[in-house]
Amino acid sequence: MSTHSIQNNIRKLRFENDEMTQQQLAEEVKVTRQTIVAIEKGKYSPSLELAFKIAHTFGKPLEEVFSFDPSKK
């Protein structure tokens, strides 16, 4: 389990969207595949703009893609 305060459902959402690859998502939101990998693993917190772009790509509100747990540091 990640120790970071921001969690995400990107991996699950990719698979629910015709098994979208990390590369396809990266191209859609104009970042590198490595950025998507790091976000999925909880090693990198995206900018607010990127978070909204990812949510928009899946047609979901931000809260369905990302969640924040202030108890985790």
Secondary structure, DSSP 8 states (H G I E B T S, - for coil): ---SSEEE-HHHHHHHTTT--HHHHHHHHTS-HHHHHHHHTTS----HHHHHHHHHHHT--HHHHEEE-TT--
